[in-house]
Structures are given as structure tokens and as C-alpha cells.
Amino acid sequence: MFDRILNEMRDKIRERKYVITIHADEEMNDDCLSIYDVERGILTGKIAERLKDKVTAEWKYRITGQTVDGGEVEVIAKLSPTGKLVIITVYVP
């Protein structure tokens, strides 16, 4: 359903055209996840849900994928108007 968006997000990961929010970085540390886990989660994942941001009215997406060691990870991300992928938060379900 969201194949075009997911492919664009994957391209941004491969091109290193993404930013990680402070919140996402803190959550990664709390759940013992690395940036490689986040990248792999997006590269192997599927969009499970599309959400509308209440403040900006932008679309953001919940992606479920796998970590480097095969565990589960969920990533909330959006494509910014500047052309970068913004990783909003990350967590282990």
C-alpha cells in the first residue's frame, strides 16, 4: 500500500540522507539499539501504519522490521520537506 514511500525511505537510508531526533537517539540507547539496527529495520521492514502528526499535519509512518541480530524493531519516521528522512523514534515492541 505504501510501497513508493517505503522505497523512498530505503533510498534515503542507503544514501545516508537521514537525521535522527534527540528523542530517537535516547530511545535507541534505552533499548540497546544501534544505528545499524535502525537502518536494518527500515531496509527489511514494512509500513504497518500511517499517522498524521497533530502539530505539523505531516504524515509519519510506523515501520516494523528486524534488527541486525534478527530481533524486532519499530521505527516512526517521516520524509521531511528538505528531502531527508527523519527518524522520530525507535523502540522494541
GIZICOR-V480729 format. One record per helix or strand. SS is the DSSP state (H for helix, E for strand). FROM is the first residue (numbers start at 1). LEN is the number of residues. If there is no record, write none. Layout:
SS:FROM:LEN
SS:FROM:LEN
This chain:
H:3:12
E:18:3
H:22:9
H:35:10
E:46:7
E:59:8
E:72:8
E:85:7
